[in-house]
Amino acid sequence: VQLVESGGGLVQAGGSLRLSCATSGRISNLYTMAWYRQGAGKQREWVATITPTGRTNYADSVKGRFTISRDSAKSTVYLKMSALKPEDTAVYYCSAPTPDYWGQGTQVTVSS
């Protein structure tokens, strides 16, 4: 089982990034997938979810700015982040919460 995130980096406030989560074993097609994030000294928080049927849900802090999506052919989940703010700075993790699969995380840093 592998969940491999990519696409993080340094961006200025107001900019955009797209995170990718490539999964093995068609995990992203079989399970509800989610993105979480953890800022320095903070608890890990849920960001967004997409179900196998494509239903999405977002934390209030990112609603209208972030978009979660899935490419079933590539077994990959994406998180498109726009209008980024310094408070979005965190390590972003891809997860299949049930059955508790996690990626290694990718750092996103938003400068003011």
C-alpha positions in Angstrom: 0.0 0.0 0.0 1.4 3.3 -1.0 0.1 6.9 -1.0 2.7 9.3 -2.4 2.1 13.0 -2.2 3.8 15.6 -4.4 3.4 19.2 -5.5 4.2 21.0 -2.4 6.5 24.0 -2.3 6.9 27.7 -1.5 4.4 30.1 -2.9 3.4 33.7 -2.3 0.2 34.6 -0.6 -2.6 34.7 -3.2 -0.9 32.1 -5.3 -1.9 28.5 -6.2 -0.6 25.0 -5.9 -1.9 21.6 -6.9 -1.0 18.6 -4.7 -1.1 15.1 -6.0 -1.6 11.8 -4.2 -0.7 8.8 -6.3 -2.0 5.6 -4.8 -1.3 1.9 -5.3 -3.8 -0.8 -5.6 -6.5 1.6 -6.8 -6.9 2.8 -3.2 -8.1 6.2 -4.3 -10.9 4.6 -6.3 -12.1 2.2 -3.6 -12.1 4.3 -0.5 -13.1 7.8 0.6 -10.0 9.9 0.3 -9.0 12.9 2.4 -6.4 15.6 2.7 -5.3 16.7 6.1 -2.7 19.2 7.2 -0.5 20.0 10.2 1.1 23.3 10.8 4.1 23.7 13.1 3.1 23.3 16.7 -0.5 22.5 15.7 -2.7 19.5 15.7 -3.4 17.7 12.4 -6.6 19.0 10.9 -8.9 17.7 8.2 -9.0 19.7 5.0 -11.2 18.0 2.4 -12.8 14.7 1.5 -13.9 12.9 -1.7 -16.0 9.8 -1.6 -15.9 7.0 -4.2 -19.0 8.5 -5.8 -17.4 11.9 -6.1 -19.1 13.7 -3.3 -16.8 16.3 -1.7 -16.7 18.1 1.5 -14.4 20.9 2.8 -13.3 22.5 6.0 -14.8 25.9 6.4 -11.3 27.4 6.4 -10.6 26.3 2.8 -14.1 26.2 1.4 -14.2 28.2 -1.9 -10.4 28.2 -2.2 -9.5 24.5 -2.4 -10.8 21.8 -4.7 -10.4 18.0 -4.2 -10.7 15.8 -7.2 -9.9 12.3 -8.4 -8.5 10.8 -11.6 -9.7 7.2 -11.5 -7.6 6.1 -14.4 -4.4 7.3 -12.7 -5.6 6.3 -9.1 -4.6 9.7 -8.1 -6.3 12.3 -5.9 -5.6 16.0 -6.2 -6.0 19.1 -4.0 -6.0 22.3 -6.0 -5.3 25.2 -3.7 -6.0 28.8 -4.7 -5.9 32.2 -3.0 -3.4 30.7 -0.6 -2.8 32.4 2.8 0.2 32.3 5.2 -2.0 30.3 7.6 -2.3 27.5 5.0 1.4 26.8 5.6 1.6 23.2 6.8 2.6 19.6 5.9 -0.3 18.2 3.8 -1.1 14.6 4.1 -3.1 12.3 1.8 -5.2 9.7 3.5 -7.7 6.9 3.2 -9.0 7.3 6.7 -10.7 4.0 6.6 -8.7 1.7 6.5 -6.2 4.2 7.9 -3.7 4.6 5.1 -1.5 7.7 5.1 1.1 9.3 2.9 4.4 10.8 4.0 3.3 14.4 3.6 4.4 17.3 1.5 5.3 20.7 2.8 3.4 23.8 1.6 4.8 27.1 2.7 2.9 30.4 1.9 4.9 33.6 2.3 3.3 36.9 3.1 
